[in-house]
C-alpha cells in the first residue's frame, strides 16, 4: 500500500462521518489507487446521479477502519512504533 493511500485512509478516518466528497485531485493518488483500495475492501466508492453525476463519495469500510486505527501520521507506520503519534 502506498503512502498516499494510507494518508487517504487516515484522512477519511478523522472525518466525523468517515466519508469525504472527492471533487479534487489528492496529491499522488489517482483513480487507480482508489480503485485498488476498493478492491481490497478498505473503502467504498459511490458515484452520484443526475446533477451530481461526477461527484464521488469515498467511505471507509469496517475493514478500512480496523486497518487505519493504529496508523501514525507522525512516523507513517502501522502500528505506531515511535510513540509520538499514538498516545
Backbone as a ProteinNet text record, in pm:
[ID]
protein_1_A
[PRIMARY]
XXXXXXXXXXXXXXXXXXXXXXXXXXXXXXXXXXXXXXXXXXXXXXXXXXXXXXXXXXXXXXXXXXXXXXXXXXXXXXXXXXXXXXX
[TERTIARY]
84.5	0	89.9	54.2	137.5	113.2	206.1	195.1	69.7	42.9	-73	-203.7	-207.6	-327.1	-349	-242.4	-254.9	-301.3	-248.9	-290.2	-436.7	-483.6	-624.9	-710.9	-674.2	-749.3	-749.1	-633.3	-624.7	-713.9	-709.9	-792.6	-940.5	-980.9	-1119.9	-1154	-1056.8	-1084	-1102.4	-1045.9	-1058.6	-1179.6	-1250.5	-1372.3	-1483.3	-1573.7	-1682.8	-1769.7	-1800.5	-1887.8	-1810.2	-1678.5	-1587.2	-1611.5	-1647.2	-1657.1	-1621	-1581.3	-1540.7	-1586.5	-1637.3	-1673.8	-1548.8	-1515.4	-1390.2	-1420.2	-1386.8	-1401.6	-1266.3	-1165.3	-1033.6	-936.8	-816.2	-712.8	-628.8	-616	-530.2	-390.1	-292	-155.2	-107.6	-62.5	-2.5	-100.8	-229.8	-327.5	-420	-446.1	-532	-646.4	-731.7	-846.8	-804.6	-693.6	-647.2	-611.1	-548.5	-511.3	-635.5	-736.1	-861.1	-934.2	-934.5	-999	-926.7	-793.9	-717.8	-762.5	-784.4	-835.6	-974.8	-1056.5	-1190.7	-1182.9	-1091	-1073.1	-1030.4	-955.1	-911.8	-1018.1	-1133.9	-1247.9	-1214.5	-1129.1	-1093.2	-1176.9	-1224.1	-1311.6	-1427	-1533.3	-1648.1	-1660.6	-1669.1	-1680.2	-1817.9	-1889.7	-2018.4	-2013.2	-2080.9	-2082.6	-2224.4	-2235.8	-2366.5	-2441.6	-2568	-2653.4	-2709.7	-2756.1	-2817.8	-2717.6	-2755	-2669.2	-2541.4	-2534.5	-2411.7	-2344.5	-2363.8	-2313.8	-2164.6	-2090.7	-1945.1	-1891.2	-1978.9	-1937	-1915	-1795.2	-1762.6	-1764.6	-1819.2	-1815.7	-1733	-1631	-1545.2	-1568.6	-1604	-1629.5	-1541.1	-1498.1	-1423.1	-1517.8	-1472.6	-1546.4	-1501.4	-1569.7	-1522.8	-1378.4	-1340.9	-1202.6	-1104.6	-1143.3	-1058.8	-1044.3	-1153.8	-1148.6	-1058.3	-1064.6	-980.9	-832.4	-802.3	-662.9	-603.6	-679.3	-623.4	-621.5	-688.3	-697.6	-561.8	-463.6	-331.2	-229.3	-274.9	-184.3	-135.4	-8.8	51.8	83.6	24.9	52.1	184.9	252.1	384.1	493.2	497.1	601.2	550	419.3	354.9	371.1	356.1	365.7	238.8	217.4	103.2	151.6	149.9	111.9	226.3	194.5	293.5	404.4	527.4	639.3	728.5	679	759.6	710.2	586.4	523.7	503.6	509.3	481.3	338.1	287.1	155.8	41.5	59.7	-47.9	-21.2	-109.1	-98.5	-233.3
-116.6	0	124	222.1	341.2	436.7	525.9	628.9	714.1	749.5	831.7	758.9	628.5	552	548.2	529	529.1	665.5	772.1	905.6	931.5	880.2	893.9	820.7	698.2	623.1	698	754	829.1	952.6	1024.9	1144.1	1109	1000.7	957.6	916.6	860.8	813.6	927	1044.8	1154.1	1242.2	1217.4	1291.6	1241.6	1330.3	1292.8	1180.8	1186.7	1087.1	981.4	982.3	889.7	880.8	990.8	995.8	1135.8	1144.2	1271.5	1276	1389.3	1408.4	1451.4	1376.1	1399.3	1463.6	1591.5	1662.6	1713.9	1692.3	1743.4	1627.1	1656.9	1555.1	1556.2	1443.2	1429	1402	1480.1	1466.2	1321.8	1268.2	1135.6	1020.2	1047.5	938.1	961.5	855.7	865.8	765.9	762.8	672.3	526.8	489.4	350.6	314.5	407	381.8	370.7	453.3	445.8	316.5	276.7	151	31.8	41.5	-64.6	-77.8	36.3	33.3	-27.9	0.9	-56.5	-207.2	-250.5	-393.4	-469.2	-401.9	-462.3	-448	-391.1	-371	-283.6	-181.3	-85.3	41.6	73.1	188.3	146.7	223.9	208.1	337.1	326.7	442.9	442	551.3	564.2	690.5	685	797.3	851.5	982.3	1046.3	1029	1063.2	1054.2	1191.7	1207.8	1333.5	1447.5	1559.9	1678.3	1661.7	1561.1	1532.7	1407	1380.8	1259.2	1240.8	1348.2	1334.9	1335.8	1348.3	1356.4	1217.6	1193.2	1064.9	1079.3	980.9	974.3	852.4	874.7	765.7	748.4	627.5	596.6	480.8	483.7	370.9	254.3	135.1	14.8	-25.1	-118.6	-166.3	-218.8	-284.1	-332.2	-215.6	-108.7	10.4	78.4	85.4	145.3	64.7	-67	-154.5	-136.6	-129.6	-115	17.5	125.2	258.5	302.3	231	276.6	284.6	207.2	209.6	288	354.2	430.5	555.4	584.4	702.4	803.5	922	1023.5	1093.5	1065.5	1123.8	1040.2	910.5	824.5	746.6	758.4	694.9	543.7	483.7	339.2	283.1	154.6	85.6	-47.1	-69.4	24.4	119.7	222.3	323.1	260.6	292.2	244.8	359.6	483.4	598	659.2	624.8	678.2	830.8	889.4	1032.6	1056.6	968.4	992.1	931	811.4	741.5	743.4	806.1	805.7	815.5
0	0	0	-78.9	-89.9	26.9	45.2	149	127.3	2.1	-29.9	2.1	-24.7	7.6	159	235.7	381.4	431.6	372.2	413.6	380.6	267.6	233.3	336	370.2	471.5	604.2	641.2	766.6	761.1	650.8	634.3	649.2	586.8	597.9	740.7	812.3	948.2	1047.7	1020.5	1116.4	1088	978.7	948.7	1040.2	1078.9	1168.2	1112.3	986	926.6	849.1	858	790.5	639.9	581.2	435.9	387.8	266.9	210.3	65	25.4	-114.2	-189.2	-291	-361.6	-496.3	-506.6	-632.6	-681.2	-604	-636.2	-649.2	-690.5	-702	-576	-514.3	-397.6	-448.9	-401.4	-449.9	-439.8	-553.7	-556.3	-559.2	-560.1	-565.5	-684	-757.6	-874.5	-861.6	-962.9	-958.8	-943.8	-1006.9	-998	-853.6	-782.8	-643.1	-555	-582.9	-506.4	-538.5	-664.5	-701.3	-638.5	-623.6	-556.4	-410.9	-344.1	-206.8	-202.3	-303.5	-308.4	-333.6	-420.2	-446.6	-321.2	-234.7	-107.9	0.2	-37.1	51.9	172.6	148.4	252.7	242.5	121.6	100.8	11.5	19	-70	-148.8	-279.6	-366	-430.5	-413.5	-482.9	-567.9	-679.6	-772.9	-777.9	-767.4	-767.4	-898.3	-892.7	-1010.8	-1043.2	-1164.4	-1205	-1207.3	-1144.2	-1148.5	-1067.4	-983.1	-908.8	-963.1	-1091.1	-1154	-1148.2	-1140.1	-1135.4	-992.6	-894.6	-755.6	-698.4	-645.4	-584.5	-433.5	-368.1	-223.1	-185.6	-105.2	-59.6	89.3	128.4	268.3	311.3	436	490.7	516.6	485.8	522.1	663	726.3	857.1	852.4	741.9	727.2	720.3	650.3	641.4	775.8	851.9	985.6	1077.5	1066.9	1150.8	1115.3	986	941.7	986.5	973.4	992.6	1138.6	1227.5	1366.4	1435.3	1391.8	1452.2	1370.3	1263.7	1176.9	1249.7	1234.7	1296.3	1186.6	1195.9	1094	1116.6	1227.5	1253.7	1186.9	1220.1	1162.2	1041.2	1011.9	897	896.7	1013.2	1021.9	1085.8	1064.2	1121.9	1177.2	1302.7	1408.5	1441	1516.5	1552.9	1636.8	1602.2	1683.5	1730.7	1717.2	1759	1890.1	1929	2049.8	2046.2	1928.4	1914.5	1869.8	1781.7	1724.7	1800.7	1852.3	1922.3	2070.6	2142.4	2290.4	2351
[MASK]
+++++++++++++++++++++++++++++++++++++++++++++++++++++++++++++++++++++++++++++++++++++++

